[in-house]
Amino acid sequence: MNILNIHERTLNAPADKVGALIDSLASPNDSLWPVQSWPRMKFDRPLGVGAVGGHGPMGYYVENYTPGGSITFRFTRPNGFDGFHRFEILDAGGGKVTLRHTIQMTAHGMATLLWRIVIRPLHDALLEDLLANAEMSLGIGSKPHPWSPWVKLLRWIMSRGKGRTQNKSQSAGS
């Protein structure tokens, strides 16, 4: 199954400020990833081409990286995911930029079912939290879209009832 999944937010902020959010990924001062509610993104070394890591059950390595502009991660797990995910900054005109996250991959075998039932709903919720986090980090102010009952159930099952709840008001780094 071919998959193209895009989440984006147009931000009233300069590219260098939004680029700094991408550059902070997986660092002690990560201002983009919604660590308040989701498993932290971790790598075996500082962000750069060849760094290996992931978040939760997702594994990947940094395939391409343009500091302040874009980063591409190639999937290594789960089995059956063949492709990448990428953050990039696009000029939206008028002093605005679009922060875009793209997954482009092919899911094979059981990974197709895993994507449809589990990974996609969790991924979509995480990305909407991340984009709201970007706005909060830039001082624009935003609240995440509420999680669906299905996302709440999946998180409860996966955490055996001990998962963190959605952080609806706390800004990044708080």
Disulfide bonds with the S-S distance in Angstrom:
none
